Amino acid sequence: MLIVGKCLTLGRYPELREEILKAIKSNNFNWEELVFAASNQFVLPAWFIQLKNAGLTEYMPEELSLHVAELTNINRERNKKIINQATEIAKQLNANGIAPVFLKGTVHLLLGLYTDPAERMIGDIDFLVKDDEVLVAAECLQSLGFQPETKYNAAVHSEMKHFPGLVNYDYPAAVEIHREVMNPPNDRKFKAENILRDKQRIPSDHEIYAPGFSHLIVHNMLNAQINDKSYVNANVLLRQSYDLFLLSERKNPQNVLEAFDKFRKESDAWIAVSSLLLGNPDCLPYKKTSATKNYLNWFIFMQQHPHIAAVYRQTFYLSWRFWRYVMLPARAVFDPSVRAGIFSRLSDKSWYGKHIDSYRKHFK
């Protein structure tokens, strides 16, 4: 995994080429393992492009190189379509008085964060609007033929961070309309209203916006460490780490996250882990405290002992589910919106199947 991370930084640190070439020429080097690792971490196109730009793909088996090149080209064309889709969405929303703030991979594409649009693998298009614009935005997208994957439940509106995913198979990506970027109660610590206040306009014929670079860095950390639970699970999220590396060219992540001054342990750990995975580049400095050192040791242990890590993560998941089963009814006693949400879910027959599927997906 470390060699994949170092390859991702070749564009900024070309002096690493000789070190990587030496590893390639060693007897125990396995191209298939690297391709699998890069693919599993959703950085295969970025990894291949960096190798190609450094003149290292000539050492790759020809058949494998042609296969990865084809996948990279496919992703490039898909991302071009996603950019067009985002522009069309913005045009439709602008006509209804809404200026979307795009998020995550899509906004990185729109900002030109990558040297090649093929680098980023993207699932959904995410964008943020004001809370009172969510339903209007959903109606706008439905006028383009998008349909919600699950039924919108007004009773849980205040508990959800985004409208149910919208899909139109004539377009390359599903769409999520966000009212917040964090789930309750963490939405109080990183509010959508602050992102909307400090947004930056993306050069375009339409009103298309991005979060400010400080907020992009904070969201990158929170999405990995809190939303995706990387901090507690010690998961490798190389795609997000690579995004942090690229964002560091615009602003220093350590300074940004210190100024944010929330989730300090998670913030310090995120920069440290990202730095480790990318070969400790000087653009990702972090505080080498005892807490950070201990976390890195634990993180490395979890990668080196995958069976122990799997048991730990399953135990944590079940504990988290149990906590939810206990705490939601307790919150419902004092919060009418939580209470309404529970009754709404329990009265929806399709919810039970989806709930069971969530366990199946986790333990597959």
TANOR-V653631 format. One record per residue. N is the residue number from 1. OMEGA is omega in whole degrees, 0 to 359 (999 if undefined). NEAR is the number of other C-alpha atoms within 8 Angstrom. D_LAST is the distance of its C-alpha to the last C-alpha in whole Angstrom. Layout:
n={N N}
omega={OMEGA OMEGA}
near={NEAR NEAR}
d_last={D_LAST D_LAST}
//
This chain:
n={1 2 3 4 5 6 7 8 9 10 11 12 13 14 15 16 17 18 19 20 21 22 23 24 25 26 27 28 29 30 31 32 33 34 35 36 37 38 39 40 41 42 43 44 45 46 47 48 49 50 51 52 53 54 55 56 57 58 59 60 61 62 63 64 65 66 67 68 69 70 71 72 73 74 75 76 77 78 79 80 81 82 83 84 85 86 87 88 89 90 91 92 93 94 95 96 97 98 99 100 101 102 103 104 105 106 107 108 109 110 111 112 113 114 115 116 117 118 119 120 121 122 123 124 125 126 127 128 129 130 131 132 133 134 135 136 137 138 139 140 141 142 143 144 145 146 147 148 149 150 151 152 153 154 155 156 157 158 159 160 161 162 163 164 165 166 167 168 169 170 171 172 173 174 175 176 177 178 179 180 181 182 183 184 185 186 187 188 189 190 191 192 193 194 195 196 197 198 199 200 201 202 203 204 205 206 207 208 209 210 211 212 213 214 215 216 217 218 219 220 221 222 223 224 225 226 227 228 229 230 231 232 233 234 235 236 237 238 239 240 241 242 243 244 245 246 247 248 249 250 251 252 253 254 255 256 257 258 259 260 261 262 263 264 265 266 267 268 269 270 271 272 273 274 275 276 277 278 279 280 281 282 283 284 285 286 287 288 289 290 291 292 293 294 295 296 297 298 299 300 301 302 303 304 305 306 307 308 309 310 311 312 313 314 315 316 317 318 319 320 321 322 323 324 325 326 327 328 329 330 331 332 333 334 335 336 337 338 339 340 341 342 343 344 345 346 347 348 349 350 351 352 353 354 355 356 357 358 359 360 361 362 363 364}
omega={182 179 176 180 179 178 181 183 183 181 180 182 183 179 178 184 183 178 180 178 177 178 180 183 179 186 185 181 184 181 182 179 179 178 179 182 180 179 181 180 177 177 184 179 180 179 182 181 179 177 182 180 179 179 183 180 178 178 179 175 189 182 179 180 180 180 181 177 178 178 179 178 178 180 178 180 178 181 174 178 178 176 178 179 179 179 179 177 180 179 180 180 178 180 178 174 182 178 185 172 183 188 171 188 181 181 176 175 183 180 181 182 184 177 181 181 179 189 188 171 188 175 182 167 180 172 185 174 176 183 183 177 186 184 177 179 178 178 178 181 177 176 176 178 177 179 180 179 175 183 177 182 183 183 183 183 183 180 184 176 176 175 177 182 182 185 170 188 171 180 185 187 170 185 174 179 185 167 173 177 178 175 174 0 184 178 178 183 177 191 177 183 178 177 180 180 187 183 176 182 175 180 184 174 182 177 179 185 174 170 172 185 176 180 176 179 178 180 177 180 183 181 179 190 184 182 180 175 179 183 183 183 182 179 171 178 189 178 180 177 178 175 178 178 180 178 180 176 180 179 180 183 181 179 181 185 173 178 177 170 172 182 185 179 180 180 180 181 182 179 182 180 179 178 179 184 183 176 178 177 184 178 179 177 178 180 181 179 178 180 179 179 179 180 180 178 179 179 179 178 181 178 182 181 186 180 176 180 181 179 180 183 178 178 179 181 180 178 179 178 180 179 178 180 181 189 181 177 179 178 183 180 186 185 182 181 176 180 179 180 179 180 180 180 183 179 180 184 182 182 184 179 179 180 178 179 180 176 181 181 182 187 181 999}
near={8 9 7 12 12 12 12 12 12 14 9 5 7 9 7 10 9 7 8 10 9 8 8 8 7 7 4 4 8 6 8 6 7 10 9 8 10 13 9 7 11 9 14 13 15 11 13 12 9 13 12 10 8 10 7 10 9 8 6 9 8 7 6 8 10 8 8 11 10 8 9 13 9 8 12 12 9 9 11 9 10 13 11 8 10 10 10 8 9 13 10 10 13 11 7 7 6 10 11 12 13 14 13 9 10 14 10 11 12 9 8 8 9 10 6 6 11 13 16 12 10 8 6 8 15 12 11 15 14 10 6 6 9 13 7 8 11 10 8 11 12 9 7 6 7 10 8 10 8 6 6 7 7 5 9 11 7 7 9 10 11 11 12 11 12 12 11 10 5 4 9 9 10 12 10 13 15 13 14 11 13 11 11 8 6 8 12 7 7 9 11 12 7 8 11 12 6 8 11 8 8 10 5 6 4 8 12 14 12 13 15 10 9 10 9 11 13 11 9 12 12 9 10 13 14 10 9 7 10 12 12 6 9 9 7 6 9 12 10 9 11 11 9 12 11 10 13 11 8 7 9 10 13 11 7 12 13 8 6 7 7 6 6 9 8 10 11 12 12 11 13 13 10 14 12 9 13 15 9 8 9 5 8 15 10 8 6 6 6 6 7 13 9 8 9 11 8 9 10 8 8 11 8 6 8 8 6 8 11 8 8 9 9 9 8 8 8 8 8 8 8 8 8 8 8 8 8 10 10 8 10 12 8 6 8 8 11 12 12 10 10 11 8 10 8 9 6 8 7 6 9 9 8 8 8 8 8 8 8 8 7 6 6 4}
d_last={23 26 28 26 27 31 31 30 33 35 37 38 39 40 41 38 38 40 38 35 37 38 34 34 37 36 35 31 30 27 27 24 22 23 23 19 19 21 19 16 18 19 23 23 26 28 28 29 32 33 33 35 37 38 39 36 34 37 36 33 32 34 31 29 31 31 28 27 30 29 26 28 31 28 27 30 31 28 29 33 32 30 33 35 33 33 37 37 35 38 41 40 39 42 44 43 44 41 40 36 35 32 29 27 27 29 32 31 32 35 36 36 34 33 36 34 32 30 29 26 23 23 20 23 26 27 30 32 35 37 36 38 38 34 35 38 35 33 36 37 33 33 37 35 33 30 28 26 22 23 26 28 29 32 31 29 30 31 28 26 26 26 27 24 23 26 25 28 27 30 29 27 25 24 26 25 29 29 31 30 28 26 25 28 29 29 30 34 33 33 34 34 38 38 36 38 42 41 40 41 42 41 43 43 45 43 42 39 38 36 36 38 37 37 34 32 32 31 29 27 27 26 23 21 22 22 20 17 18 19 22 20 17 19 17 18 19 22 22 23 25 27 28 30 32 33 34 36 38 39 39 39 35 37 40 38 35 38 40 37 37 34 31 33 31 28 30 31 28 27 30 30 26 27 30 29 26 29 32 34 35 39 38 35 37 36 37 37 37 36 33 32 32 31 28 28 28 25 23 24 23 19 19 21 19 15 14 17 15 12 13 15 13 11 15 16 13 14 18 18 17 20 22 22 22 25 27 26 29 31 31 32 35 37 35 36 33 30 32 32 28 27 29 28 25 25 28 25 24 21 20 18 16 15 15 12 10 10 8 6 5 6 4 0}
//
